[in-house]
Amino acid sequence: MADNTLFGIHGAALEVRGQRMGVLASNIANASTPGFKARDIDFQQALSSATGSGGLTDTGLASATKYRVPLQPSLDGNTVDLSTEQTAFAENAVQYQTTLSFLNGRIGQITRALRGE
């Protein structure tokens, strides 16, 4: 990542959190699909993959995506626990917004520095 020195790890973190949001949303959308297996992204593993390889790759994301172990699987084979997924989605959304706010602040600092303010 060329912008790694400007934004540090936060650019990669935002990308991983965005991908995780999609996986969690897919779990919620398939809560009543028979045989659907809930997945989640191991944030730490995906982040190390993203920072180590110069960006988030499909391979790094695939290796960090794991099937969730259900607390109580349903009879139709679906492993989505709706309350767990909704909680994880809400937590990830807050963390995504926090990272985005930090990046916006950093961009504001750079803009002010370029203007000489």
Secondary structure, DSSP 8 states (H G I E B T S, - for coil): -TTHHHHTTHHHHHHHHHHHHHHHHHHHHTTTSTT---EEE-HHHHHHHHHHTTS--HHHHHHHEEE---SS--TTS----HHHHHHHHHHHHHHHHHHHHHHHHHHHHHHHHHHT-
